[in-house]
Amino acid sequence: MDTDEDLAAAGPEENDSADYVTFTMAGERYAFPMRRVQEIIRMPSVVKVPLGPPSLEGLANLRGRVLPVVNLRTCCGMPQAEHDEQTRVIVVDGGVPLGFVVDLVASVVSIDPQSMEAAESVQATVRSDVLVGVIKDDDGAMTTVLDVDRLIGSQFSRLTDKRFGRDGSATARMPAEVEDDLDGESDDTLELVSFAVEGQEYALPIDQVQEIVQAPESVSHIPNAGNRVLGVIDLRGRLLPVVSMRRVFGLPVTPLEPQNRIVVCSIDGGVVGVVMDTVREVLRVPHQLVAPLPPVVAGEGRKTEVESVCRLEDGRRLVSVLNVNRMFDSPEVRDEIAEYQEDQPEMIEERGRDADDGRGDEELFVVFRLDDEEYAVDVDTVQEIIRVPEALIRVPKSYDFVEGLVNLRGTVLPVVDLRTRLGLGRTERDERQRIVVLIIGGVRTGFIVDSVAEVARVGRNVLEPAPELSAEQARVVSRVANLPDQQRMLLLVQVDQLLAANQAADAAELCETVCETAADEALVGV
């Protein structure tokens, strides 16, 4: 395919395309060749993407497609202006669809190719290297034609390479290597999702949890239903029976609130959603800190929902581990739940087919927030999620994104401010922030995030490669989950790319140094 530069140089016989979409920026008129324009839309809502070029406004959903949206004023070195009702996005073919934000779309015009003058003959208000030529009207008005490929190449060289076949493969990504000494680690720890009910902390084994979703404003109540099940909700086209944990514990049932979460649990013969007051953390607890419920508490020969107790923070924090099957062990409760699933045999069949890991054609992610955007990492990469301590051990002469060190049950944990790592501005500490503990290069590393939202189950059919808008962005934000029905877009983070190899090695060396020099000193505990 010819470039715009080739078209400008071609004569009338060679240049069959003479239609242009004209638009204005800063009071001046510009144009794109019509053959490169796919459509024109209003300014959409966008999801901000870290580590991208300065001109990138974000990613938008365009009828199920991920659309990078670019500020054309920034590309052309022009002063910025607020978007208004006249702002439009011109979607062009740039290897992938790419939207340029303009002030106002004027019209579509057909011109005689001979009326176009070379860009060198005029004084340009934008960078001359992105100009093709100038169209002069009979009344003396001028329309500057912009070179789509050079505009894209100046900001997104990776898209240009892909368009012209200079990079036939996707960005090379380092495989997620798991150290041999970590392979057996899951056998020595218990992975839990903790939550609160009436101020008390409980937990469920993570293998009993399918996903965690925000509670809707209400559930659909069924006439003449039993007193155990609150009702049903629609979960991506499937009816999910919902039970209140408060009702299970014999506590007053309160109206649903924004902080409530529904934990979708696997039980023998089906799936049930359990309403929790709040979901707190993902925990990975060594087995030596987990003890069975004392018989005097459990009662002789009596089955209780609590299976064991975790002793955390030197016993100052006790977390009761529940057994979801015991919670719904009575025939009455099972019958009530089954009533809501009688018309859904496909749900049970699907669970049977996917009994190996319970995921089937879906992937499980821990979703967290930075600013107003949602990011996600594969749940298997998350060691645990902990609160940010009041104080961190500061490390002089370290990377600017390293916040410091904490003592995590006797292990020195380097902590990174993820906002800083992704080029976002720092923010004041607050109660919602959490440290997501990941393993990078064999080293446990904590990343401070604004908040942890949920554990989400996402269909593989909505996962797609992220547009490769810059080399670093393409490495770190590798995929997106486009969820137009939920009006959401999750940016999926490639964990092993959060730190470069030398940075991960430096973090490991730093931890070793601290352990050697502070063996007899007490670090601040978590």
N, C-alpha and C positions, 0 to 999 in steps of 0.2 A: 504494500500500500504506500502511495506517495505521501510524503510529509507536506505540511503546509508550505515549507520553504520551496519544495519542488514545484508546488502549484503556482507559487508566486513567480517563479522563473519560467514557467511554461507559457507557451503561446496560446492563442485562441483555439487552435485546432487540438492541442493536447489537453487543455483545461476545460473539461465538460461541465464541472461544477461551478456555478456562479451564484448560488444561493447562500446567504449569510444571515445568521441571527444577530441582530444588533442589540446592544444594551448600553447603559450609562454607568459610569463610576466617576464620582467627584465632578459631575457636570460635563464630563467629556463622553463622547460616543465611541464604542468599541464594537468588535464583531468576532464571532467564531464561524468557521465554515459550517454550513448546515449539515453536511454529510458526517460531521463528527459529533453532532448533537443528538442525543438519544431522547431527551425530554426536558421539560422545564417545570419545576415544582416550587411550591412555597417553602420558606425556611422551616425545616423540620426540627424536632427536638433531637439533640445530639448527645452522645456519650463521649466524654473527654477521654483521650488516650494519652498516657504518659510516654515520654521519650520520642514523640513524633516531631516532625518539623514545626517551626513556629506558625506556619500558615494553616496548619490543620485545626479546624474547629472541633472535629470529633467524628464519630461514626453515627449514622442514622439508619433506620430500618426503612427500606423502600420495597414495599410489597414482598417481604420475606427475604430480600437481599440486603447485605451489609454495604452501605454506601459511605465511603469517606467524603467528608464535606470540607472544602478548602476555602479560605478567605482570599479572594482574588486581589483585593487591595494589598494584602500583605505580600503576596507573590510579586506584585508589581512595584513594591516599595512606595505605596501611597499611604497617606494618613488614614487612620481608622475612622469608622462612623458606626453609630448604633443601627442595628437592624430595625426595620419598621414594616408596615403593611405592604409596602411596595418591593421589599427585598425578595429576590428570587434566587433559586439555585439552578444553574444550567448543568445538566448531567451530560457528560461527554464520555466517549470511548477512550480510555487511557490504558488499555490492557485489561483493566477491570473498570466498572463504572466509577466515575469520579465526578463529584459535584462542585462547581465553582460558584461561590456566593457573589452576586452582583447587586448593585443598588436598584436597578430597574431594567426590565426587559422591554425594548422599544418595539421592534417589528422584525419580520423576515423580508429581506430585500433580494432582488435579483439584479445583478450588475453585469455590464460588459467588462470582460477581463482586461480589455485594453485601457479601461479607465482607472485601473489601480496603479499607483505610483510606488516605487521602491521605498522601503522604510528609511533609507539613508537620505532621502530628499526632504525630510520633514524634521522639525524639532519635536521630539517626543517628551511627553510628560511622564512616561513610564520607561523602564529599562529597555534600551533599544534592542538588546539581544533576544527579546521575546516578541518582537514585531515582525510581521510579514510584509505589510505594505499599508497604503492609505487609499481609501476610496473617497473621491471628491464628487460632491453633488453639483448639480447645475447651479444651485444658489451659493456655492462656495463652501458649504459645510463639509467637514471632513470626518470620516469614520476610520479608526485605526483597527486593522485586522491583526489579531494576536495569534501567535504560533502555539497551538495546543501542546504539541510534543515538547517544545522547549520549556513551556510553563511547567509541565509535569516533570520534565527532567531536572529543572532547576531546584525542585523541592522534593521530588520522589524518584530518584534515579533508579530505584529498584523496579518501579512500575515500568519505566521506560525500557529497562533491560529486558523485562519479561515480554513487553509488547513487541520488540524487535528481535526476540529470540536469542539475546545475548546471555540469558540466564535461564536455561531450560528446566532447571530444577528448583525446588523450593529451598528456602534458606537452610543451610546445613545446621543441624542442631545436635548438640552433644547428647548422647544417650544418657538416661538417668541410671548411673551406675550405683549399685548398692553394695557396700562393703561386706565381705564375708562375715566379719565379726558382728554385723547387724542382722544377718539373716535369721538368726535364732532369737533375736531380741524380743520378738512378739510373744515367744513362748514364755518369757520371764516377766511379762507385764500384762496387765488387764486394761483393755481399751474401753473407755466409758464415755457416755454423754451425760453430763450432769444438768440438773434442773431444780427449780425451787417450787415448792407448794406450801403455802401458808408460812413462808419464811424458813422452812426446813429444806435441807439439800438432800437430794436423792440422785440416783444415777441408774442408767440402763447399759448393759453391754452393747457396744456399737454394732455387733453382728446381729442384734435383734432390732436395730433401727434401720428402716429403709431410707427415710429422709425426714427432714424437719421443715415445716412450712408455716408461714404466718397465719394465725387464725383469722378467718373472715369476720365480718361484722356480725354475722349470725349464721346458724345452721338451720337446715330445713327439718322441722319437726314432723314426725309421722303420727297421725291419729292412732290412739289405742296402743301406742308403743310401750314397752316396759320402762321401768324407772332407771335402768342402768345406762342406756344409750341416749345421748342428747339428741341425736338426729343424724343427718347425712350431709356431706358436702360433695361438690364436684371436684375431683382431682384429675385434671387433664382428661376429661371424658369418662371417668370411672366414678361410681358412687362409693364413697368411703364412709362407713359407720364411725361416728365420733363419740367417744366416752370421755367424761370429765374425771381427771385424776382426783379432784376434790371429792367427787361422789364416791369413787373407789375407797377413799380414806374416811368416808363418813363426815366430810366437812361441808359447810354451806357452799352451794354452787353460785358463783358470782357471774355477772354479765361479761361477755367477751370484751377484751380490751386490746389495744394495739400491741402491747408487750407480750400478750399470750402467744404461745406457739403450739402447734399440733405436731406431736411426734408420731410418725407413721411406723407402726410396729408390726413385725411378723409374728403371728401366733399359729398354733397348730390348726391347719385347715383354712387359714385366711389372713386378712390384713385388717388392722383397726387403727384409727387415729385417736391419740390420747391428748387431751388439752392440758397443758402445763401452765402455771402462772408465768414463768420465764424459763428459758433455756440458758444455762450459764457457760459451760466450758466443755471442751473435749479433753479428757484426762487419759494419761497413760501411766498407770500406777503399778509399781513393782509388786509382785505377788506377796512378798514378805510384809507389805503394809496392808494386806487384805486378810481379814479374819472372819470366820463364820459367826453368825449371830449366836450369842450365848444362849444355851438351852433355857436358862431361867427367864430370858426375854421371849424366846420363841414359844415356850410352852411345850410340855411333853406330848410328843406325837401330833402336834398341831402344825399344819402348813401355814407359813406366813409369806406375805409378798416380799419381805426383805430376805435376801439370800445371804448377804455378807455385809461387812462394814469396812470402809477404807479409813485408815488413820493417817491423815495428812498434816503437815506443818507441826511435826512433833506431837501429834495427838490433839492439837488445838482445834482441828477441823475434822469432823467425822462426816462421812458421806455414806448413806445407806444404799447398797446396791440391790435393785429389785429384780425379780424374775417375772418377765412379762406373762409367761404362761400361767404362773401361779396367780397373777392378778385377775385373770379371767378363767379361773379353774372350775368355777361352779357351772353345772349344766344349764342353770337359768340364764347366766350371762352368755354362755356359748350359743344358746338357742336364740337369744335376742340378736346377737351379732350376725348369726347365720341368716336370720330373716332378711337382713339388708343385703345379703350376698347371694340369695337364692337365684336372683335373676342375673347374676354375674359369674357364670361358671368359667368364663375366660380368665377372670382374675386368678382363680385357684389353679387353672391349668398353666397360666403363665408362671406362677410361683413354682409349680412343679417342674417346669422345663428349666427354670433358672435356679434350681436349688443349689447349684455349685457356689455361686456368690450372691445370688439374689438380684443381680443387676440386669441380666439379659441384654437388651439393646439400649441400655441406659448407662450413664456414668454418674458417679457420686462425687459431689464437690462440697468443700467448705467455702461458703460465700462470706466475704468481708467487705467493708466499705472504706474508701479513702475519698475525702470530700463528699460529693454527692454521687459518686460512681460505685458500681459493684464489681468486685473482682472475685476470682475463684481459683482454688488450687485443688488438685485431686486429693480426695480424703485420705488415700493411702500414703501421701507424702507428709501428712500432718501428724507429728508426734503427740502433741497436746496443745491446749490453749489455756493460758494462765493470765491472771491479772497483772497489770504493770505495778511493780513495787514502788513504794514511796521514794526510794533512793536507789540509784545505780552507781556502781563503782566506775568512775570516769577513767578513761584511758588516754593519756597524753599522746600527741603525735600519731593518732590513728586516723583512719578515713573519716571524712566529715559526716558520713551517714551512720557511723558507729556511735550508739548512745552510751554504751558502757557494758558492764558485766553484772550478772546476778548469780547467786548460788541456788541452783535448782536441785534440791535434795542431794547435796554434796558434790554436784557437778558444776563447774564454772561454765556459764552460758553467755556467749557474746550476744548482744542485742543490737539490732539494726533498726533505725527509723526508716520504715518503708517509704514514707512520703518523700524523704530526702533522697533515698536511693532512686526513686522514679522521677525525680526532678520536680516534685511538688513542694509547696511551701510548708514550713514547719507550723505546728499548731500547739496550743497549750494543752497540757495533760488534763484529762478528765476521767470520770468514773467509767465511761463506756469503752475506753480503749482497752485493747487486749494484746498480749504477745502470742503470736502464732509460732510454735516451735516446729521447725523443719530440719531435715538433715541435708546438708550440702557438702559434697566432698568428704563424706564420712564424719562431718562435724555438726553437732547440734547447734543451730543458730536460731535465735528468736527475732521475729520481725514485728515491730509495733504497728498495729492497724487502728483505724478510728473506732471500729466496732466490728464484731462478728455477727452476721445476720442470721445464718441458718446453714443447715446441711441440706443441699438440694440434689434431687435426682433429675438428671437432664437426659433426654433422648439423644442418641447419637445422630439422629437425622437432622437435628437443629445445630449441630456443631460444625463449624467450617473454619478453614484457615483465616487468620486475621490478615487484612490487607497489609502488604509489606511496604510500609511507608517510610521506614528508616531501618538501617541495619540493626541497631540496638533494640528498637521497638519490636522488630520481627523476631528477635531472639527471645525477648522477655515476655511479650504478649503474643503467644503463638497461635491461639485460636479464640474465637468468640462463640458464645451460645446466643443465638438470635431467637428471642422469645416474643414475637409480636403480639401474641394473644394476651400476654401478661404486661405488654408495653415495657419490656425489660431487655437489656443486652448485657451479658456477663462477659467480662474480659478475663480470659483464662491465662493464668501466669505459668510460665515454664520455670519450675522451681530451681532446676539446676543451672539456670541462667541468671538468677538474681545476684550471684556473686561470680566474678571472674575467677579463674583457677588460682591466680596469685592472691586474690583477696581472700578466698576460702582458706588457702594455705596460711596466710598471715593470721587469720582468725584462729586457726588451730594452734599456731605457734604462740599466739598471745595467751590462749588458755593454758597451754603447758607452762609458760613462763610464770603466769599468776599462781598456778598450782604449786610450783616449786618455791616461789618466793613468799607465798602467804600460807604455807602449810599449817602454821601454828596460829594463824589469825582467823577470825570469824568474819566472813563476808556477810553482807546483808541477805537474809533469807527471803524466800518467796512465800 
